[in-house]
Amino acid sequence: MPQIKSAIKRVKTAEKANLRNNSQRSAMRSAIKDFETVVANNGDNKEASYKNAARAIDMAKSKGLIKANKAARDKSRLSKKLK
């Protein structure tokens, strides 16, 4: 554990950021998996599930969790599965 006050604060801040980032990344992955299962089962709500997954990807991109190229690649793959 650090001794300096600013270093202690950075440790606390980093822990909060890690928790927030992990939960957002997990939510994105869950939305993508939900969409893929709907497509695999030929479900009725493909469009809604796609919108949900695309929104999760865009949110992760805007927060800096994933890069822009990965977001575009993932959305492209999802739209390909939608058609």
Secondary structure, DSSP 8 states (H G I E B T S, - for coil): ---SHHHHHHHHHHHHHHHHHHHHHHHHHHHHHHHHHHHHTT-S-HHHHHHHHHHHHHHHHHHTSS-HHHHHHHHHHHHHHH-
